[in-house]
Amino acid sequence: MSARIGVELGKERIRAVTVDRWSRSPRETFEIQWDPRAPRDAVALLRKQLGEVSAIGMAIDVGFLHAKNVKLPPVSPAERRGILTLEPDRFFALDRGDIVVAVGENSDLVFAADSSAIGSWLAAFEEWGSVSTVEPSPRSAARGVSIAGARSGTFELTSTNGERSVIEIGNGDVLAARRNQGGASSESLRALPTVRGLAKEFLIPYSAALGADAPLYEMLLPPGAMSRIQSRRRNAFVRAVINFALALAFAVAALDRSRTRVLEHAQQEIAALSPRVEGPASVQARLAQLDLESSAVHAAGALHADPVSVLAAISRRLPHDAVVMSIRADGDEWQIDGTARDASSIVPALDADPSLENVRFLSASSHFTEGTRTYETFSVALHAGR
């Protein structure tokens, strides 16, 4: 499950590219016909052909989008998104108000799409893997063009059903997007570039696979999906912090062992030289000082449980669906806060480890729903034994 996948959802076809998780190199390309009203059939075929994946980036074709330049007050992108979502009929000529919108940081261009359609596609693909990106295909194209070394220009996109559209990019951001009805001169348009030997038709899905860190206000996300992706990002951040803490703890432990070896070596040298040098009293004083330093190093490590072992035990015992929001320690007293499908299973799971003592809830759990799933919060305290 090391590969990511990017998909471009068009009116009639889906283009997909698998991307190596670490090198960001494209692996496979695949293209299928699909019915947007039956997304699960397409997902099943893609899964059968491409296997399991770690993350999915989705690019929504221009044929599903409404693009418009909207002048709004000088507020943050997230606030502009809220304004557009609150009264969508003021800005878009749509039959229904159930839409999702995506805004840019340095552009007045806004994209809107049918929320129910986006939600059904998102639900189908999340049965395959975690969806990290749902963005308008012009934004994916702009990222791909930037990867190829171009930051500005006017480019022609060809949809999966042959329709052509034009996007204008300035300093890496999409400034304009429209269907090409012959208004733009063919001489002024540039074709999408090729990246890493990938055909230009697959640049958009390739770029979508690389957009996992894009701001959420640039994505076409229903509220529930936005909460899930925010939760995953927080979880990834917490994991990164824990990994950093583990690495730091290992480094400190290694430094401590190295210091101990140096002290022992110095003691051996002093013991060997002391009979042959003048001033034996000064040598003995230095030896005593080194003994004190060595004892202090060992005493500091003996005061509390090894944090590396405690973190490893917690990570090993927590259920796989648990999301750790924060973890802190005061000596040997630890507190863990997070969410899980079944919060009541947290205490028995941690208590099963002999190195974790007095495991208990600090507060009652609360329930909340993300999509179709219900989660519970937990706040647990424990004592780390030595």
Steps between C-alpha positions, in 0.01 A plus 500: 500500500794734438365662183281808478253542217369804316175486304342749260123460496363600160155492349553162334841367607735482797875539460714359780870509588670312784791685661780364716453623855862603559653583162181664359568320172201382290460122484193402299239681293149372444190633327145364517150600403260567784150614587516791750169375642657162590845583640541178699519294181788714375679485837470120506661477155781740592566311821515169316742641243726712723480327840497662844621858546598717797332826390280631220503844335192593293487764225151602382475572127397844373182343359369460857606848616363852506779759489450868572703801607336631817598823674473461877619704799872472584467212744680167531439223242320289760263791580438561128410134465253536786334801335457315171361190669253700711324663203608312185202615290631859515816401315416198282214440257416153631172317529580392855695648786661176615853570375862488609740780413877536471681834516859608440730710716617748235214488252132597481426184303253270677402145405167344597360148454197294595547391860296179470702381198831578670380325815401182315836481317688569821313225688571249223874573487535499879397134493829447317731731696532831685414794273743784566408741218183597312589797282396662171705362212632851405672517841654157442615619158659812653695288748616269220610794287698636797668160548605522134663838570237743364326743737288701256331467162178408321445128455247282325350203684339208322231324705456125495203539262694723258365836617759777512540774758747779564667593827715803573770453763686781672777437752379145553135589570200458268376846396234400244334187365247466219388258234676563169239611249748632247556832676869441574756493223662161461836677475460643853410166658755258637451127544551348842864391544624147554653418839730204571412339167126507577266581208341844533152342523600356837659814646181598687448169687875481571492849649186417703689214666762753618251749646449343843627813678290751303295744711150373575337820373631413151311169502145403405405343833166447673517589874523137618783420260689812605480389865633155413795637305577751779496212748738296283737794470498550878563128546790511255643801685472325837668192356780718365545662843509159670751372246714808559478447876600137457794596279608766751470254788712245313758769424516606867530137606780445249676816620467382859652162414781671309569729796510202733752322276718813487494531877587135545787533253626812679487320831703212358764738361525689826532176693782390269687833514457591865792286632740661249417870529572759761224645709298188576268702716387717204449190285287340768293822528434496124404134519253577777348778292452263206335250733255766614416597140445138403276440802295811414445379145374160618288650778321733259393206287387299803258760635224433246383233261663499156276725281590297191366182661184678620424645155564161339262328746225758440538475121494118520190480719274768348232370257581558133210744457605720793614854409733660757438876518749574781735315733696646791692381803588639841766268636343154490143635476370500142181633338369403156209673320345395171211333319405140422209297369460342847649712778416239763760266349788742565547439875493115480740509204756717681448326835598168338861621479686424828710817466191725501337534841191668647342555155180702540265740323533867595166607353191356337503430127299705253365375169525661157438390141721533193318392188329172582731406790466582869804575713558560872749723678721372779731649762708240682761525776754236598812442704812371323665229705877452507 
